[in-house]
């Protein structure tokens, strides 16, 4: 074990944990400040989500016992895993890298794709100066906890003018509950660069306690294009708090594509700050809740510069006793004239016990802008079912056809065929 470095504000278990990881003194000081904030801040209260009954203390500061990597993770990741594909991949199981592919080819292009803990050691100036700039930790108790304890995630850096030839795939697997998953992803797209990151979050279905707190910070340079596709398929006893945010410079483009298909309790926010003239961002979310799943999702687009554009789309299907809340927030600040922000939220309830809320919000502080929203929540259309069944289609197949037609506009946005196929399989399984 590395020598324990004494840092004011860190408990002995925390210091032992961070010393085991080889954190620098600068990173240890940052963690100490974040954990101090965590101790001081009260738990946040969400408008439509009561997280007070969830096990937010289901984490450990003890050094995790070492394990020998095996193929166990593949049973969960297989639907998202293409063994014969060329695109680079990094798989993390319970905080340990168990599989990598294609990273050396990226290095020849100057592209960095590696675990964030390793990146913090190899490129401390690049990583530490970016951490918590897009998502400050002092605004929320759980973000402060994440900032103090993050131990997993990826760092992506694409130099100016470089187009990444393949999507970069990150698969996160949890097989041991009770330790907590604190994931931090940091993506930097240099000027005129292009990159696509694919994230998949999975956990064993029999976990009793699984706390997941995740942050993604994306920095999109002038004229750059970044796409981040995320699939979250966490099981019933999982609690997830997630914030994904981008800062987009002049003429940059940020596209979020999210598949929320887990059965756990999730509170998530995704969005972009459009700080450069002519910058652009989209968010496309598809969600399927079953059992007693709870998904509280917010898409937040903040227009800070002139001639910026945003478009958020959500399609959600709730069955069983599942509950969904979707907020679209478009904020056009003073000085962002010529901007355009659009929203569309549509939620479908498949049973009388399911519940859904669509909450559009337009905050406009400037003239000469375009803004619009469309929101709808309702039961499955009985007339559509009757029409299909009158043509000889069974009721179950008719419901399936209506759901697929409802979700397809967003499913088509998923940036990799493997990811689309895997999500479609999950949807098929849950609809049965």
Secondary structure, 3 states (H helix, E strand, C coil): CCCCCCCCCCCHHHHHHHHHHCCCHHHHHHHHHHHHHHHHCCCCCCCCCCHHHCCCCCCCCCCCCCCCCCCHHHHHHHHHCCCCCCCCEEEEECCEEEEEECHHHHHCCCCEEEEHHHHHHHCHHHHHCCCCCCCCHHHCHHHHHHHHHCCECEEEEECCCCECCCCEEEEEEECCCCCCEEEEEEEEECCCCEEEEEEEEEECCCCCCEEEEEEEEEEECCCCEEEEEEEEECCCCEEEEEEEEEEECCCCEEEEEEEECCCCEEEEEEEEEECCCCCEEEEEEEEEECCCCEEEEEEEEEECCCCCEEEEEEEEEECCCCEEEEEEEEEECCCCCCCEEEEEEEEEECCCCCEEEEEEEEEECCCCCEEEEEEEEEECCHHHHHHHHHCCCCHHHHHHHHHHHHHHHHHCCCCCHHHHHHHHHHHHHHHC
